Amino acid sequence: MGGSNKVSLFYKLFSLLSVVRGYNIAILVAAQYLAAIFIFSPKKSARSVILDLHLFYIVFASVCVIAAGYIINNFYDVKVDRINRPIKAKIDSFIKQETKLSLYFFLNFIGFLTAYLVSYRAAIFFATYIFGIWLYSHKLKRYPLTGSISATVLTILPFFAVFVYFRNFSKIIFVHAIFLFLVIMVREFIKDLESIKGAVANNYDTFPVAYGEKRTKQLSVLLIGLTLFPAAILFTYPAISYMKFYFYFAALVLIYVSVYLWKATTKSQYMRLHNILKLLLLIGILSLIFIDTSLVLEKVIDKLN
């Protein structure tokens, strides 16, 4: 009896990690801290940034609110996921819809409360973000272009919470954000191509459904072409240091994605492209340490001491 309860608990925990996309949450935490250390507060020591209590509150609030966002998105997308992601949908079903809703409200409340410990402005920011995620999940994702744009904006916004906290308004951050926006936007279009079957079955008027696969591919290739402009501008900033090698690599990967996307016709091909872009974004996050290698050395010395 006890053994079956343990197995049941294991499945529920695994299901919860699947619903809140634990992998993405872990990446977000790493991205926020790396961005805080190497981009938003380059003049502060790595240790002082890591031990900053208010930064921890912002990151924790982001984790709670984004986890809640994945839950409400999963809640509304049950029928779509059964068609597009049957295995994931089966795993997610170990948690009842009522439990998902309870978790959604609880996590949002904790996220808002934690943000309020930083400032009322932070609380307003996260309250707006919570509303934006709900609006996207409930309405916006069903419409062409607005769904892709809003998903991209919501993906980037957690970084702006850290950005506003440190009040670092340098041009390099805006240019970097434009590059990220374009790459994430392409990823959203590829996700829509990958999920077209479920979208049609559930009356989701996504961009590929409304304008066709060919037009979606054309727009995606155009956006990939546009990434060259922010990348070229970033090369003029000595501050990016060794991270310039990431942008060389990114250019090669994006060219490959453009060519492969143009030829792709199956769900598995679109999924492969989607995963390539996810990996490219992950490498980009890890590459932040190359902006200032002296900070990495300082961190190692701190540990040795």
Buried (B, 14 or more C-beta within 10 A) or exposed (E): EEEEEEEEEEEBEBBBEBBBBBEEBEBBBBBBBBBBBBBBBBEBBBEEBBEBEEBBBBBBBBBBBBBBBBBBBBBBBBEBBBBBBEEBBEBBBBBEEEBBEEBBEEBBEBBBBBBBBBBEEBBEBBBEBBEBBBEBBEEBBBBBBBBBBBBBBBBBBBBBBBBBBBEBEBEBBEBBBBBBBBBBBBBBBBBBBBBBEBBBEBEBBBBBBBBEBEEBBEBBBEBBEBBBEBBEBBEEBEEBBEBBEBBEBBBEBBEEBBEBBEEBEEBEBBBBBBEBBBEBBBEBBEBBBBBBEEBBEBBEEEEEE
